[in-house]
Amino acid sequence: MTYKIWSSTSIPMASTNIRFSRTDSTKFFKTLNKRVNQYFKENNIKRTGNWRLHLKTIVMFSLFLTPYFLMLTLDINQWLMLLLTIVMGIGMAGVGMNVMHDGNHGSYSSKKWINKLMGSSMYILAGNVYNWQVQHNVLHHTYTNIHGHDEDMDAGRVIRFTKHAKWRRFHKFQHYYSIFLYGLLTFNWALTTDFKQTKNYLARKLSYGKLPSPLKQWSTVVVTKIIYILIWIVIPMIIMSIAWWKILIGFFVMHYIAGLILSIVFQLAHIVEDTEMPLPDNEGNMKNSWAIHQLFTTVNFSTKNRLVNWFTGGLNHQVEHHIFPHISHIHYTKISKIVKETALEFNLPYHEYKTTRKAIIAHFKHLKEMGIKPAIQS
């Protein structure tokens, strides 16, 4: 199956065993889309990024890359180096949430080549554009919180996010140990995930746009991984006068900080007490239309906090992002009022936690609940 880039009024549907209801008796999405379109028309602004996003791009890349060049060129105390790797991890997550994310959704700019360029920052984050677009744009955004289809809910055997996953004895401790595993997200990108996903997605003929040839995709994965290792490990080992194992520790710390931030931001948006994790019926039919499904499976958090809004790339406005993924995150604060009012008008849920702290508590309460042995095994 091949998925194409669709407008914000569409979702990437193709031949699949999951079918969302095409009946929206309340005409919710039609009304919402009309109101959001009217907002952009009345204010004479584009749906894509503007100078605020461009300035943020400079800041995030500076946080990510400036410490790297400082450590390569200056004689810096090793404890200060460790601190700089933490800053790099923060910048790495910032680039991912603010630049790469908008670029690969086609919302960074109205120009395709700029979106492609910014989306390609995925490679310096240790990932692969094709794999990320399939997992995120196709599987996650289409089949949000549907067990067996949304890969972002699949943590293997180690963490049980949904009651539909098999329970194992060690899951009763997952609300304690999960936080230590979250930091391994981007580290896994760098080492194993892209190879597994490339094999899987090519075999299933999944794509976001044109399906790449196997030779091109495998070549891209191998070459970019070699370049990545050269830049972040080999060159520092050659230039910096410190033990090789200290460089590896710094590399791990950078990835751990970035992975921890990215993982937590995602979990707070989907894996919490208030969100639903529905399954299709025996014929593959979902109860709700796609847009309404997003309201039941997604949650906002800390939307009044300017720092959280700025740093997370609007991913704390996950409701707005899931319904309008082709609108840049810099507009989410403004259109969130329209989305909330329209949802409530049609008697539909609009989940939000006032603070990040409340969302974190809700996430770990959910993990604790999922760790309890079910009366009947799934």
N, C-alpha and C positions, 0 to 999 in steps of 0.2 A: 504494500500500500504506500502511496506517496502523498505527503501532506504539502500543501502550498501555503504561502503567506497570504493571510486573509485580512480584510479590514477589521476595524474594531467592532463592527456589527455582525461579524461572523465568527465561527469557530472552525478549526481544521478537522472536518469530519471526512471519513472515507470508509471503505469496506471494513467493518469491525463487528465484533459480537456485542458491542455496547451501543445502545441507541437511546438518546435522550428524547423526552417527550417533545413533540413539535407543536403541542397545544399549550399555549400560554393564555388561558381564559381571561386573565386580568389585563393582558396586553402590557405587562410590566416593562419588558425590555424595550418595546417599541416606544413607550412613553419616556422612559429613562434616556434612551439614545437621542430622542428628539430634543429633550431638555439640555443634554450635554452638548449636542451640536449647536444649539442656540446660544449656549454660554460662550463658545469659542467664536461664533459669528458676531455676536453683539460686542464682544471685547476686541474683535479683530486681531486675534492671536492664533498662532499655529499650535497644533497638538504636540509638536516635537519640542526639543530642548531649546533654550535660549542662552543668553550670556551668563545667567546664574549657573547653569549646568556646565558651561565651558570653564568658568572660574573654578567650580568645584572639581572639575577634571584635573586642572593644574594642581590644586591642593592635594588631591588624593595620590596622584602620581608622584608628587614631591615627597609626601610622607612615605611612600613605598620605595622609591628609588634613591632619594638623596642620601639616606643612611648607608646604602650599599656603596655608593661612590666615595663617601667620606671614609668608610672603613678600608677601601682599596687604596686610597691616596694619602691618608694621614696616619700618623703613629698614635693610635688611640688606646687608652686604658681598656683592658679586656672586660672589666665590669661595665664600662660605658658601652662597649661593643654589644654586650648582652642586652642592655637597655635599648640600643638602636635596633636590634633584631625584633624586639617587641613592638617598637614603632613601625618597623617594616610590616609586621603582621597586621597591625591596625590599618596601615595604608593598603595592604594587599586586599583585605576585606572591603575597604572603602572603594577601591577600583572595581572590585567585583560587583558590589551592590549599586554603584552609581554610574559607572562607565560601561563595563562589559554587558551588564544586564540590559540597560536601555539600548545599547548598540545591537545586541542580538534579538531584541524585540522590534527593531526598526523604528524606535521612538526617539533616538538620540538626535537625529537630524532628518530633514526632508530629503537629503541627498543620500542615495543608496551607498555610494562609495565611502562616505563618512561613517555610516552605520556599520558597514563591513569592517572598516579600519578599527573603530572603537570596539566592536564585537570581538575582533581578533586579539584584543588585550587578554583574552582567555588563555592564550598560549603562554604569556609570562606569569599567569596564575597557576600554571602546571596542568591546565586542562586542554580540551579539544573542542573546537567550535561545533563541529558536526554532532558529536556525542551530546554536548550540552543542549543544543537546540532540540534534539530528539527527546531527551529525557525531560527537559524543562518546558519548552514551548509546546511540544506535542503531547507527551504522556501526562505531565503534571497539570498543565493548564486545561487540557481537555477532560481528563479523568480524575479531577481533583478529589483526593481522599477515597478513591475507590480501590479497595484492596485487590491486589493482583494486577492492577493496571497503572496506578500512579506509583512509579518507582521511588519517589521521594518518601514513601511510607515503608519502604522495604529496608530494614536494617539487618537483614539476614536473620539468623537465629538469636542473636545476642540481645536485641531489644524488641519488645512486643508493643507496637503502637496502637493496634486495633484488636477488638475482640474476635475478629475474623481470622487472626493469625494463631498458629498453634502455640499453646502455652507450654513453657518448660520450667522446671523447678527453680532455676536460677533467676527467673524473671521477677520473683518476689523481692529481689534486691535491686531491680533496675533503676528505681528512682534514686538510688545512691550512686551506682557506678556509671550511669549513662553520661553524666556530665564529663567524665574523664575520657570517654570515647568520642564525644562530639568534636573534640579538637583534632581528630585524625582525618577529617573530611578531605581537605586539600592535599594532605600527605598521601592519601590513597589515590587521589587524582594523579599525582606525580608518578606513582609506582605501578599501580595495577588496574585501576578502574577503567581507564581509556582503552586498554587492550581488550578487556572483557566486554565493554560496551560496543566497541567497533565490531567485534566478532558477532555479537548478538544482534545488533541493529542492521548490519548488512545482510545477515542471514534472513531476517524478517522483512527486509526491504523497507525499512522505516526511514523517513527523511522529512526535513522541514524545507520544502522547496525541491530542487532537483536532486535525485539520488546520486551520490558520487560513485565513481567507479571504485571497486575494491582496491585496485592498485594505487589509485590516487589517495584514498583514505588511509590505507596502511602506510604508504610512503610518508604522508603528512604526520601521522602519529609517531612513527619511528624517528624521522628527521627532527621534529620539534622537541621530542624528548631528549635527543642527543644534544641539541642546542641548549636546552634548558639546563641539563646537567653541567654542560660546559660553563654556562654563565654563572650559575649559582653555587657550584661546588668546585669544579676544576680550576677556573680562573682565580677564585679566592685562595685556593691552596697554593697556587703558583706565586701569587703576588704578596699575599699576607704572610708575615713572619710569625705565625702561631701554629700550634699543633693541629694536625688534620682533624682530629676528633673534636676539637673545639669548634671548628668550622661546621662539622656535621651537627653538633649540638645547636649552634646558631641557626642552621637551616631548619632543624626540627622545631625550634622555638618559634620561628617566624611562621611556619605552617600551622603549628598548634594554635597560636593566637588567632590567626585568620580563620582556621577551621572552626574554632570555638564560637567566634562571633557569627559566622555565616550559619552554622548549625542552629544556634539558639534563635536567631532572627526567624529562620524558617519554622522551627518548632512552635514558636509563639503565635504564628499565623495560622497553623493548621492542626497541630497536635495538642489540643487543650480540651478542657471539660465541655465547653459550649458548642464545639463543632461536631457535625455528624459525619459518619463514615458509612454511607449507605452502600448497599449492593444491588445489582440489577435483579429482576425476577428471572425465572427459569428460561425465558426467551430472550434475555439480554436487554430488556427495556428498563430504563430508569423512570422513577416516579415523576421527576420534574424536568422542565426544560433546562438547557445548559446554563443560562444566566441565573435562574432561580437556584439551581444546584450550587452555584458559587456562593450564594448568600448563606446556605446551610452549612457549607464546608470550610468557610473562611472567616477569619476574625481580624479586626484591627486592634492596635494597642498603642498607648501613649501618643495619640495623635496631636495633643496640645503641646507636647514637648518639642521645642524648636531644634534642640540638639539631636534628638532621636530622629526627627523628620529629616534633618539635613544629612546626618551620617548614614542612615540606613537606606538612603536612596528611595524614600517613600515606601519601603517594603513593610513598614508598620501600617500603611494604608493598603493592606492586602486585598480588601474587598474591592476597592476602586481598581487596583491593579489587575485583579482577575477578570473583572468584567470589561475593562478597557486596557488590555495589555499593550496596545499600540499608541497609547497616550503617554508622553513622558512623565516621569514621577514628579517633576517640579510643579505639575498642575493638580496633583491629587488633593492637596489641602483645600483648594478652591472647589473642586467638583465633588468633594466628599459630602458637602452639605446637600447637594442635589441628589446624590445617590441615597443618602440616609432618609431624606424627606420622602423620596419616591418609594423606597422600600416600605417605610412605615405607612404611607398612604395606601399601599396595596396589601397591608397586613402581612408583610413578609419580614423575616428576621434581619437585623443589622447588628451583628455581634461586635462588641468592642470592649476592651479593658482600658480603664482610664490611665493606668500607669504600667510601666514595664514590669514593676515588681508584682503586680496582681496577675499579669499574664504569665510570669515565671512560676508563680505559685500554682496557677491553674494547670500549667503544663506538667509539673511534677506530681500534682494530685492525680492527673490522668494516668501518668506512668505507674503510680502506685496502684491505682485501680486495675490497670491492665496486667499488673503483676500478681494479682490475686487469682488463685486457681479457680477456673470456672467450674460450675456444677457439672456441666457436660462439655467434654473437650470438643473443640472445633474440628 
